[in-house]
Amino acid sequence: MALSSMTGFARSHGASGPYTFEWELKSVNAKGFDLRLRLPPGWDELEALAKKRAGELLSRGTVYANLSVKRTDAAQTIRINEDVLAAVVKVAGELAQRIDAVAPSIDGLLGIKGVIEVVEPDSNEDEDKAAREAAAKAFEQALTSLVEMRRREGDALGQILMQRMDEIERLAKRAETAPGRKPEAIKARLAEQIAALLETSDRFDADRLSQEAILIATKADIREELDRIASHITQAREMIGKGGPVGRRLDFLAQEFNREVNTCCSKSNDVELTNTGLEMKNVVEQFREQVQNLE
């Protein structure tokens, strides 16, 4: 399976009988899946089909789907609602008897809501049914295009994420071979610190200080963190290679990466090792941000 991004755009056009229509789909990041439809009046029966098909092909992301429909066979006509007009004229006459006012003008009467009605051309049930079926097929085409675009973006993201794993692995190896982690370097550094303490006071017990130094050196070792980082790299590469909707699992793995790198930085007592840890933290953050776009 391929990786898929959660962002994408697609459009499809169609026509049936007197109708022409256009679908426009836009997908953005989200924690779950949601399809938000905008359908013209009379086309609501497409909602169930659209949600079913989108739910089958997509697992994450908010998809905004808009259907625009035009009828080309006949123009809209305008008619006067005689009942509303009569009621307005009656009220106007009653007011004219109560107050000194100018009689309403024609354009004033026509501007009152409800007096003028826009009449749609008569519909044909068979034509309408055929148009809805054609619109459903056009939605399928737009949805397929959206899925393809999301997969193309997912492929590009997968390559970037693999590069981030290579960078993290390189930095982990640099941390592994940092001169400050060598036993002789740690021993020399601790010996200097113990000697400095002994010079400041004769109340320090040299043996006790040596034991404490060994304990501190043990706690400062990042061997376990480096092993876990290596394990996370293996898992991430497997998930990216396998593909599918792995965005949430990779996001969790990014958090685990961040936790281990933070521990490495907090345990570090060497400038070079600290700098390497900070570089790794920056790459992990880039990895996490890019994972947010994956389905």
C-alpha positions in Angstrom: 0.0 0.0 0.0 1.1 3.5 -0.7 1.3 6.4 1.7 -1.3 9.1 1.4 -1.3 12.8 2.3 -4.4 14.3 3.9 -4.3 17.3 1.6 -5.5 17.4 -2.0 -7.8 19.0 -4.5 -10.0 17.7 -7.4 -12.7 18.8 -9.7 -15.0 17.1 -12.2 -17.6 18.2 -14.7 -20.7 16.6 -16.1 -23.9 17.1 -18.0 -27.2 15.2 -18.3 -30.3 16.4 -20.2 -30.8 20.1 -19.3 -28.4 20.0 -16.4 -24.7 20.8 -16.2 -22.8 20.3 -12.9 -19.4 20.6 -11.3 -17.9 18.9 -8.3 -15.1 20.5 -6.3 -13.4 18.6 -3.6 -10.8 19.9 -1.2 -9.1 17.9 1.5 -7.2 19.2 4.6 -5.6 17.7 7.7 -7.7 16.4 10.5 -7.5 13.9 13.4 -10.3 11.7 11.9 -12.4 11.6 8.7 -15.2 14.0 7.9 -17.0 14.8 4.7 -18.7 18.2 4.5 -21.1 18.4 1.6 -22.8 21.4 0.0 -25.6 20.3 -2.3 -28.2 22.5 -4.1 -31.9 22.0 -3.2 -33.4 18.8 -4.6 -30.0 17.0 -4.8 -29.9 15.8 -1.2 -30.2 12.1 -2.0 -26.6 12.2 -3.2 -25.4 12.8 0.4 -25.6 9.2 1.5 -23.8 7.8 -1.5 -21.1 10.4 -1.3 -20.4 9.7 2.4 -20.4 6.0 1.8 -17.9 6.1 -1.1 -15.6 8.7 0.6 -15.6 6.7 3.8 -14.5 3.6 1.9 -11.5 5.3 0.2 -10.4 7.7 2.9 -9.6 7.2 6.5 -8.4 10.6 7.7 -8.8 14.3 6.7 -11.7 16.7 6.3 -13.0 16.8 2.8 -15.1 19.7 1.6 -17.3 18.7 -1.3 -19.3 21.3 -3.2 -21.8 20.5 -6.1 -22.8 23.4 -8.4 -25.8 22.7 -10.8 -27.1 24.8 -13.7 -30.1 24.2 -15.9 -29.7 25.3 -19.5 -32.9 24.3 -21.2 -35.1 27.2 -20.0 -34.7 30.5 -18.3 -36.3 31.3 -15.0 -39.5 33.3 -15.1 -40.8 35.9 -12.8 -44.4 36.2 -11.6 -46.3 38.4 -9.2 -47.7 36.8 -6.1 -51.2 38.3 -6.3 -52.2 37.4 -2.7 -49.1 39.0 -1.2 -49.4 42.1 -3.4 -53.1 42.5 -2.4 -52.2 42.2 1.3 -49.5 44.9 0.9 -51.8 47.3 -1.0 -54.5 46.8 1.7 -52.0 47.6 4.5 -50.8 50.6 2.5 -54.3 51.9 2.1 -55.1 51.5 5.8 -51.9 53.4 6.7 -52.7 56.2 4.3 -56.0 56.8 6.2 -54.1 57.0 9.5 -51.1 59.1 8.6 -50.1 61.7 6.0 -47.9 59.7 3.7 -47.1 59.4 0.0 -48.7 56.4 -1.8 -46.2 53.6 -2.4 -44.6 53.5 -5.8 -44.5 50.5 -8.2 -40.8 49.9 -7.6 -41.4 50.1 -3.9 -44.2 47.5 -4.0 -42.1 45.2 -6.2 -39.2 45.5 -3.8 -41.1 44.0 -0.9 -40.1 40.4 -0.2 -42.6 37.9 -1.5 -44.3 40.1 -4.0 -42.1 38.9 -6.9 -41.4 35.2 -7.2 -38.7 33.5 -9.3 -40.3 30.4 -10.9 -38.0 27.6 -12.0 -38.8 25.8 -15.2 -40.9 22.7 -14.9 -38.9 19.6 -14.1 -39.1 16.2 -15.6 -38.8 13.3 -13.1 -36.9 11.0 -15.6 -34.5 13.8 -16.5 -33.9 14.7 -12.9 -33.2 11.1 -11.9 -30.7 10.7 -14.8 -29.0 13.9 -13.8 -28.6 12.8 -10.2 -27.1 9.4 -11.4 -24.7 11.3 -13.7 -23.7 13.6 -10.8 -23.0 10.6 -8.6 -20.6 9.2 -11.3 -19.0 12.6 -11.5 -18.5 12.6 -7.8 -16.8 9.2 -8.1 -14.4 10.6 -10.7 -13.6 13.6 -8.5 -13.0 11.4 -5.5 -10.7 9.1 -7.5 -8.7 12.1 -8.6 -8.5 13.3 -5.0 -7.3 9.9 -3.8 -4.6 9.9 -6.6 -3.4 13.4 -5.7 -3.2 12.5 -2.0 -1.2 9.4 -2.9 1.3 11.4 -5.1 1.8 13.7 -2.2 2.1 10.8 0.1 4.9 9.3 -2.0 6.8 12.6 -1.9 6.3 12.7 1.9 7.5 9.1 2.3 10.8 10.0 0.6 11.3 13.0 2.8 10.5 10.9 5.9 13.1 8.3 4.9 15.7 11.0 4.6 14.8 12.2 8.1 15.4 8.6 9.3 18.8 8.6 7.6 19.7 11.9 9.3 18.6 10.6 12.7 20.6 7.4 12.2 23.7 9.4 11.2 23.4 11.6 14.3 22.8 8.7 16.6 26.0 7.1 15.3 27.9 10.3 15.9 26.6 10.3 19.4 27.6 6.7 19.8 31.2 7.5 18.8 31.5 10.9 20.6 34.9 11.1 22.3 33.2 12.3 25.5 31.4 8.9 25.8 34.6 6.9 25.9 35.3 5.3 29.4 38.8 6.9 29.6 37.4 10.3 28.8 34.6 9.9 31.5 37.2 8.6 34.0 39.6 11.5 33.3 36.8 14.1 33.7 35.5 12.6 36.9 39.1 12.4 38.3 39.6 16.1 37.6 36.3 16.9 39.4 37.2 14.7 42.4 40.6 16.2 42.7 39.2 19.7 42.6 36.8 18.9 45.4 39.5 17.3 47.5 41.6 20.5 47.1 38.8 22.7 48.5 38.3 20.7 51.7 39.9 17.8 53.6 36.5 16.7 54.8 35.7 14.8 51.6 36.1 11.0 51.7 37.9 10.0 48.5 36.5 6.5 48.4 32.9 7.8 48.9 33.5 10.4 46.1 34.7 7.6 43.8 31.6 5.6 44.4 29.4 8.6 43.8 31.3 9.4 40.6 30.8 5.8 39.3 27.0 6.1 40.1 26.8 9.4 38.3 28.7 8.0 35.3 26.3 5.1 35.2 23.2 7.3 35.3 24.7 9.5 32.5 25.2 6.6 30.1 22.9 7.0 27.0 23.3 3.4 25.8 19.7 2.5 26.4 18.4 5.7 24.7 20.6 5.1 21.6 19.3 1.5 21.4 15.7 2.6 21.6 16.3 5.3 18.9 17.8 2.6 16.7 14.6 0.5 17.3 12.4 3.4 16.5 14.2 4.0 13.2 13.7 0.4 12.2 9.9 0.7 13.1 9.5 3.9 11.2 11.2 2.6 8.1 9.0 -0.5 8.1 5.8 1.6 8.5 6.8 4.0 5.7 7.8 1.2 3.4 4.5 -0.7 4.1 2.4 2.3 3.6 -1.3 2.7 4.2 -2.9 4.9 6.9 0.1 5.0 9.3 0.0 8.7 10.1 -1.2 8.3 13.7 1.3 5.5 14.5 4.2 7.6 13.0 3.0 10.6 15.0 3.2 8.5 18.2 6.7 7.2 17.2 7.8 10.8 16.7 6.8 11.5 20.3 8.9 8.5 21.4 11.9 9.8 19.3 11.5 13.2 21.0 11.5 11.6 24.5 14.6 9.6 23.9 16.5 12.6 22.4 15.5 14.8 25.3 16.8 12.2 27.7 20.1 12.1 25.8 20.5 15.8 26.0 19.7 15.9 29.7 22.2 13.1 30.5 25.0 14.6 28.4 28.0 16.0 30.2 29.9 16.7 26.9 29.5 19.7 24.7 29.9 17.7 21.4 27.3 15.2 22.6 24.9 17.9 23.6 25.2 19.6 20.2 24.6 16.3 18.4 21.5 15.8 20.6 20.2 19.2 19.7 20.7 18.5 16.0 18.9 15.3 16.4 16.0 17.0 18.2 15.7 19.4 15.3 15.4 16.6 12.8 12.9 14.8 15.0 10.7 17.9 15.1 10.9 18.1 11.2 9.9 14.5 11.1 6.9 15.1 13.4 5.7 18.1 11.5 5.7 16.2 8.2 4.0 13.2 9.7 1.1 15.5 10.6 0.2 15.5 6.9 0.0 11.8 6.5 -3.3 9.9 6.4 
